[in-house]
Amino acid sequence: MFKDTFNTLSNMDILTRTTKVVEIFKKLNGLNLGISCFDEFISFRKICNTFIRDGISVKGSIKVLGTKRIICYDFNEKDVVCFLKYDDSV
């Protein structure tokens, strides 16, 4: 299971948000699951880009159909958390 958590003591600036999100994408790509071509992954990238740009907290999950994976994320001013959840029904 992929899980990444970053904690800071104060609100993150745009550079810190960018760095944290880039680390998530590097780790996701490093898993070689082939999910980067799925529409759901593109939607996740848009959510990440909005968080980087605006810094507005967002939390949710995206089922990546046909992969048995769910991208779970929780981005806020103090933490950037993302992990892949296995679900046999997806």
Contacts in CASP RR format, 6 or more apart in sequence:
PFRMAT RR
TARGET T0000
AUTHOR 0000-0000-0000
METHOD contacts of the structure
MODEL  1
MFKDTFNTLSNMDILTRTTKVVEIFKKLNGLNLGISCFDEFISFRKICNT
FIRDGISVKGSIKVLGTKRIICYDFNEKDVVCFLKYDDSV
1 83 0 8 1.000
1 84 0 8 1.000
1 85 0 8 1.000
1 86 0 8 1.000
2 27 0 8 1.000
2 28 0 8 1.000
2 31 0 8 1.000
2 82 0 8 1.000
2 83 0 8 1.000
2 84 0 8 1.000
3 81 0 8 1.000
3 82 0 8 1.000
3 83 0 8 1.000
4 23 0 8 1.000
4 24 0 8 1.000
4 27 0 8 1.000
4 80 0 8 1.000
4 81 0 8 1.000
4 82 0 8 1.000
4 83 0 8 1.000
5 79 0 8 1.000
5 80 0 8 1.000
5 81 0 8 1.000
6 20 0 8 1.000
6 23 0 8 1.000
6 79 0 8 1.000
6 80 0 8 1.000
6 81 0 8 1.000
7 78 0 8 1.000
7 79 0 8 1.000
8 16 0 8 1.000
8 78 0 8 1.000
8 79 0 8 1.000
9 78 0 8 1.000
10 78 0 8 1.000
11 77 0 8 1.000
11 78 0 8 1.000
12 20 0 8 1.000
12 55 0 8 1.000
12 77 0 8 1.000
12 78 0 8 1.000
12 80 0 8 1.000
14 52 0 8 1.000
14 53 0 8 1.000
14 55 0 8 1.000
17 51 0 8 1.000
17 52 0 8 1.000
17 55 0 8 1.000
17 75 0 8 1.000
17 80 0 8 1.000
18 52 0 8 1.000
20 80 0 8 1.000
21 48 0 8 1.000
21 51 0 8 1.000
21 52 0 8 1.000
21 75 0 8 1.000
21 80 0 8 1.000
24 48 0 8 1.000
24 80 0 8 1.000
24 82 0 8 1.000
25 45 0 8 1.000
25 48 0 8 1.000
28 35 0 8 1.000
28 36 0 8 1.000
28 82 0 8 1.000
28 84 0 8 1.000
29 36 0 8 1.000
31 84 0 8 1.000
33 67 0 8 1.000
33 69 0 8 1.000
33 84 0 8 1.000
34 67 0 8 1.000
35 41 0 8 1.000
35 64 0 8 1.000
35 67 0 8 1.000
35 69 0 8 1.000
38 64 0 8 1.000
38 65 0 8 1.000
38 67 0 8 1.000
40 62 0 8 1.000
40 63 0 8 1.000
40 64 0 8 1.000
40 65 0 8 1.000
40 71 0 8 1.000
41 64 0 8 1.000
41 71 0 8 1.000
43 62 0 8 1.000
44 62 0 8 1.000
44 71 0 8 1.000
44 73 0 8 1.000
47 58 0 8 1.000
47 73 0 8 1.000
47 75 0 8 1.000
48 75 0 8 1.000
50 56 0 8 1.000
50 58 0 8 1.000
51 57 0 8 1.000
51 58 0 8 1.000
51 75 0 8 1.000
55 75 0 8 1.000
55 77 0 8 1.000
57 75 0 8 1.000
57 76 0 8 1.000
57 77 0 8 1.000
58 73 0 8 1.000
58 74 0 8 1.000
58 75 0 8 1.000
58 76 0 8 1.000
59 73 0 8 1.000
59 74 0 8 1.000
59 75 0 8 1.000
59 76 0 8 1.000
60 72 0 8 1.000
60 73 0 8 1.000
60 74 0 8 1.000
61 70 0 8 1.000
61 71 0 8 1.000
61 72 0 8 1.000
61 73 0 8 1.000
61 85 0 8 1.000
62 70 0 8 1.000
62 71 0 8 1.000
62 73 0 8 1.000
63 69 0 8 1.000
63 70 0 8 1.000
63 87 0 8 1.000
63 90 0 8 1.000
64 70 0 8 1.000
64 71 0 8 1.000
64 90 0 8 1.000
65 90 0 8 1.000
66 90 0 8 1.000
67 90 0 8 1.000
68 86 0 8 1.000
68 87 0 8 1.000
68 88 0 8 1.000
68 89 0 8 1.000
68 90 0 8 1.000
69 84 0 8 1.000
69 85 0 8 1.000
69 86 0 8 1.000
69 87 0 8 1.000
69 90 0 8 1.000
70 84 0 8 1.000
70 85 0 8 1.000
70 86 0 8 1.000
70 87 0 8 1.000
70 90 0 8 1.000
71 82 0 8 1.000
71 84 0 8 1.000
72 82 0 8 1.000
72 83 0 8 1.000
72 84 0 8 1.000
72 85 0 8 1.000
73 81 0 8 1.000
73 82 0 8 1.000
74 81 0 8 1.000
74 82 0 8 1.000
75 81 0 8 1.000
75 82 0 8 1.000
END
